[in-house]
Amino acid sequence: MKRKAWLTILLAVVCGCILSGCGYGAYAVAGIAHNLKGNTVNHGFEFDAISDSPGVEIMDYEYSTRKPSKEAYARIGGNGIAQQTGISGGFPRGDFVYMKWRVRSTGEIFEDRVDLRSRIPGNIKEKTIYCVIEGGQLYVLLIDFWKYKDRVTTEELTKARAGATTPLKKVLNSHILYHVEQVYPEPKKQLQ
């Protein structure tokens, strides 16, 4: 009976590891292997054109080696590229962000490749690299995982909501309790 109990526990642990890897995608599984060497860091990469920039269509993106799968390109309807994505967990730090997008109202197509090596501090542990697009401009933000304050006053909230008139300001409004740093374009600055 002890052997059966141990096999059940072992099976549960293996299934748990597999399921947690599926939750984070391929990088989490790769991160488990790389973590043994110390080459991973717990961080995130995210963008959300649906709520931040509804007038923009994402045509392609890449965070270092993280890019849409071949299946994403083959989806029926539109270009099949996710208009929002978010990965988080232990995976290799990326050296760059690449975004290609179309402004729906004009049909103009833009692309930008941002070298992150000189723009982001050495330690990005528990921070999210967040991309926002305003027309022809890509913004890259660094947002802490954890809140720096527990609440905001009604006055602060009202002011933030009233000022959320652009994609960048919408993101700042939705992350009002977090430290946010703009790392691209220049100048690099603390936003909140």
C-alpha positions as CSV (number, residue, x, y, z in Angstrom):
1,M,0.0,0.0,0.0
2,K,2.9,2.4,0.7
3,R,4.2,1.9,-2.8
4,K,0.8,2.8,-4.3
5,A,0.7,5.9,-2.2
6,W,4.1,7.0,-3.3
7,L,3.2,6.4,-7.0
8,T,0.1,8.5,-6.5
9,I,2.1,11.3,-4.9
10,L,4.7,11.1,-7.7
11,L,2.1,11.2,-10.4
12,A,0.4,14.2,-8.7
13,V,3.8,16.1,-8.6
14,V,4.6,15.3,-12.2
15,C,1.1,16.4,-13.4
16,G,1.4,19.6,-11.3
17,C,4.7,20.5,-12.9
18,I,3.3,19.8,-16.4
19,L,0.2,21.9,-15.8
20,S,2.0,24.8,-14.3
21,G,4.3,24.8,-17.3
22,C,1.3,24.8,-19.6
23,G,0.0,27.9,-17.8
24,Y,3.1,29.9,-18.6
25,G,3.7,28.4,-22.0
26,A,6.9,27.2,-23.6
27,Y,9.1,29.6,-21.7
28,A,8.1,28.2,-18.3
29,V,9.1,24.7,-19.3
30,A,12.3,26.1,-20.7
31,G,12.7,28.2,-17.6
32,I,12.6,25.1,-15.4
33,A,15.5,23.6,-17.3
34,H,17.4,27.0,-17.5
35,N,16.7,27.8,-13.8
36,L,19.2,25.0,-12.9
37,K,21.9,27.1,-14.6
38,G,20.6,30.4,-13.1
39,N,19.8,31.9,-16.6
40,T,16.2,32.8,-15.9
41,V,14.5,35.6,-14.0
42,N,10.9,35.9,-12.8
43,H,9.5,38.7,-14.9
44,G,6.8,39.3,-17.5
45,F,6.1,40.6,-21.0
46,E,2.7,42.1,-21.9
47,F,0.6,44.2,-24.3
48,D,-3.1,44.7,-24.7
49,A,-4.1,46.6,-27.8
50,I,-7.7,45.6,-27.3
51,S,-8.2,47.8,-24.3
52,D,-5.2,50.2,-24.5
53,S,-5.1,50.9,-28.3
54,P,-8.4,49.8,-30.0
55,G,-7.5,51.8,-33.1
56,V,-4.4,49.7,-33.7
57,E,-4.0,46.2,-35.1
58,I,-1.0,44.2,-34.0
59,M,0.5,42.5,-37.0
60,D,3.6,40.9,-35.4
61,Y,5.6,41.0,-32.2
62,E,8.5,39.4,-30.5
63,Y,10.1,39.6,-27.1
64,S,13.6,38.4,-27.8
65,T,12.9,34.8,-28.8
66,R,9.2,34.9,-27.6
67,K,7.0,35.3,-30.7
68,P,3.7,34.1,-32.0
69,S,3.5,30.5,-32.9
70,K,3.0,29.2,-36.5
71,E,-0.5,28.3,-35.4
72,A,-1.3,31.9,-34.5
73,Y,-0.3,33.0,-38.0
74,A,-2.5,30.4,-39.6
75,R,-5.7,31.3,-37.7
76,I,-8.8,32.1,-39.8
77,G,-9.9,35.8,-39.8
78,G,-7.6,38.8,-39.7
79,N,-4.0,38.2,-39.4
80,G,-4.4,35.8,-36.5
81,I,-1.9,37.6,-34.2
82,A,-3.1,38.0,-30.7
83,Q,-4.1,41.5,-29.9
84,Q,-3.2,41.0,-26.3
85,T,-0.7,38.7,-24.6
86,G,0.9,38.3,-21.3
87,I,3.5,35.9,-20.1
88,S,5.0,35.8,-16.6
89,G,7.3,33.5,-14.7
90,G,10.8,32.3,-14.8
91,F,12.2,32.5,-18.3
92,P,15.2,34.1,-20.0
93,R,15.4,37.9,-20.0
94,G,14.9,39.3,-23.5
95,D,17.4,41.6,-25.2
96,F,14.8,43.3,-27.4
97,V,11.1,44.0,-28.1
98,Y,9.8,44.1,-31.7
99,M,6.3,45.3,-32.6
100,K,4.6,45.7,-36.0
101,W,1.2,47.3,-36.1
102,R,-1.3,49.0,-38.4
103,V,-3.3,52.1,-37.5
104,R,-6.9,51.1,-38.5
105,S,-8.1,54.6,-39.4
106,T,-5.3,55.4,-41.9
107,G,-4.0,52.0,-42.9
108,E,-0.4,53.1,-42.1
109,I,1.9,50.3,-40.9
110,F,4.7,50.9,-38.4
111,E,7.3,48.7,-36.8
112,D,9.8,49.3,-34.1
113,R,12.6,47.2,-32.6
114,V,13.8,48.3,-29.2
115,D,17.1,47.1,-27.8
116,L,16.4,46.6,-24.1
117,R,20.0,45.8,-22.9
118,S,20.9,49.5,-22.3
119,R,17.4,50.7,-21.3
120,I,16.5,48.3,-18.6
121,P,18.4,48.0,-15.3
122,G,20.3,44.8,-14.6
123,N,17.7,43.4,-12.3
124,I,14.2,43.0,-13.8
125,K,13.0,40.5,-11.2
126,E,9.3,40.8,-10.6
127,K,8.8,43.5,-13.2
128,T,6.7,43.4,-16.4
129,I,7.9,44.8,-19.7
130,Y,4.7,46.4,-21.0
131,C,4.2,47.7,-24.6
132,V,1.7,50.4,-25.4
133,I,1.1,51.9,-28.9
134,E,-0.2,55.4,-29.6
135,G,-0.7,55.9,-33.3
136,G,2.8,55.5,-34.8
137,Q,4.6,55.5,-31.5
138,L,5.6,52.5,-29.4
139,Y,6.1,53.0,-25.6
140,V,7.9,50.4,-23.5
141,L,7.2,50.5,-19.8
142,L,8.6,48.7,-16.8
143,I,5.9,48.0,-14.2
144,D,6.6,46.4,-10.8
145,F,4.6,43.2,-10.0
146,W,3.7,44.5,-6.5
147,K,1.8,47.6,-5.6
148,Y,3.7,50.4,-3.9
149,K,0.6,51.7,-2.2
150,D,-2.5,50.0,-1.0
151,R,-5.1,52.6,-2.1
152,V,-5.6,56.0,-3.7
153,T,-7.9,58.8,-2.6
154,T,-11.1,59.5,-4.5
155,E,-9.5,62.7,-5.7
156,E,-6.5,60.9,-7.2
157,L,-8.7,58.3,-8.8
158,T,-11.0,60.9,-10.3
159,K,-8.0,62.9,-11.7
160,A,-6.5,59.7,-13.2
161,R,-9.7,58.6,-14.9
162,A,-10.3,62.1,-16.3
163,G,-6.8,62.2,-17.7
164,A,-7.0,58.7,-19.3
165,T,-7.5,60.1,-22.8
166,T,-4.6,58.4,-24.6
167,P,-3.4,54.7,-24.7
168,L,-0.4,55.6,-22.5
169,K,-2.6,57.4,-19.9
170,K,-5.1,54.6,-19.9
171,V,-2.3,52.2,-18.9
172,L,-1.1,54.5,-16.2
173,N,-4.6,54.8,-14.9
174,S,-5.0,51.0,-14.8
175,H,-1.7,50.7,-12.9
176,I,-2.2,53.6,-10.6
177,L,-1.0,51.6,-7.5
178,Y,2.3,50.5,-9.2
179,H,5.6,52.0,-10.0
180,V,5.8,52.6,-13.7
181,E,8.9,53.6,-15.6
182,Q,9.0,54.6,-19.3
183,V,12.2,53.0,-20.8
184,Y,11.4,53.9,-24.5
185,P,11.3,56.3,-26.2
186,E,13.8,58.7,-24.7
187,P,14.0,60.3,-22.3
188,K,13.8,57.4,-19.8
189,K,11.6,58.6,-16.9
190,Q,9.6,57.5,-13.8
191,L,5.9,58.1,-14.6
192,Q,4.4,57.1,-11.3
